Amino acid sequence: MTTATKKKRSPMKKAKTGKGVAQAPAESCFWVHYGPILGNLYELEGALKVMSEEQYLYHANEAKNDFARWTKDVLKEKILAQKLLRAKTKEAACKIVSARLKTV
């Protein structure tokens, strides 16, 4: 008797959550500075609602936008990433993510 081997999922493939939103592979989750580890847009929305302005600015400032990069590269949400690049506050970013989730 042989055992079937499980096919490993590529970290760049888009895995869906139960609600039609991509779930990041464990190795590609987003680690908020002094905060939670995020795996999908629902978790990002929740984190943006409660994170401090300092936490937001650590990840999104004039030099970089980690949220936009993660949503584009890991979750394959290119349009959302472009919108997040324009967000200047965590409240604006949260509204953008919330609006995206309403389309799911």
C-alpha positions in Angstrom: 0.0 0.0 0.0 1.3 3.5 -0.9 0.3 6.7 0.7 -0.7 9.6 -1.5 1.5 12.7 -1.1 -0.1 16.0 -0.7 0.6 18.6 -3.4 2.3 21.7 -1.8 0.5 24.9 -2.6 2.6 27.6 -4.2 2.9 30.7 -1.9 2.0 32.9 -4.8 -1.3 31.1 -5.6 -4.5 32.8 -4.5 -6.2 30.6 -2.0 -9.8 31.6 -1.1 -11.3 32.0 2.3 -14.9 30.9 2.8 -16.0 34.4 1.8 -14.3 34.8 -1.5 -11.2 36.6 -0.3 -7.7 35.5 -0.8 -6.0 33.9 2.2 -2.2 34.4 2.4 -0.1 31.3 2.9 1.4 31.1 6.5 4.8 32.1 5.3 3.4 35.3 3.6 1.2 36.7 6.3 1.5 40.3 7.2 3.2 41.1 10.5 1.9 44.4 11.9 4.6 46.2 13.9 3.8 45.4 17.5 0.5 44.0 16.4 -1.4 41.0 15.0 -0.4 38.8 12.1 -2.8 39.2 9.2 -3.7 36.6 6.6 -6.5 38.2 4.6 -8.5 41.4 3.9 -10.9 40.9 6.7 -8.1 40.7 9.2 -6.5 43.8 7.6 -9.7 45.7 7.9 -10.0 44.8 11.6 -6.4 45.7 12.3 -6.7 49.1 10.6 -9.7 49.9 12.8 -7.7 49.4 16.0 -4.0 50.0 15.2 -2.4 53.2 16.4 -1.4 56.0 14.0 2.2 55.1 14.8 1.7 51.5 13.7 0.1 52.6 10.5 2.9 55.1 9.7 5.5 52.5 10.4 4.1 50.5 7.4 2.7 53.3 5.3 4.7 56.6 4.9 6.4 58.6 2.2 9.1 56.0 1.7 7.0 52.8 1.5 3.5 51.3 1.8 3.8 47.7 3.1 0.0 47.3 3.1 -0.2 48.1 -0.6 2.8 45.9 -1.4 1.3 43.0 0.5 -2.2 43.2 -1.0 -0.6 43.4 -4.5 2.1 40.8 -4.2 0.5 38.2 -1.8 -3.2 38.7 -2.1 -3.1 39.6 -5.8 -5.3 42.6 -5.3 -3.7 45.1 -7.7 -6.5 47.6 -7.9 -6.8 47.7 -4.1 -3.1 48.1 -3.8 -3.2 51.2 -6.1 -5.9 52.7 -3.9 -4.0 52.0 -0.7 -0.9 53.8 -2.1 -3.0 57.0 -2.2 -4.3 56.6 1.4 -2.7 59.1 3.7 -4.3 58.0 7.0 -5.3 54.6 8.5 -8.9 55.8 8.4 -8.7 56.3 4.7 -7.0 52.9 4.2 -9.6 51.2 6.3 -12.4 52.8 4.2 -10.7 51.5 1.1 -10.4 48.0 2.4 -14.0 48.1 3.7 -15.3 49.2 0.3 -13.5 46.4 -1.4 -14.9 43.8 1.1 -18.4 45.1 0.3 -18.0 43.8 -3.3 -17.3 40.3 -2.1 
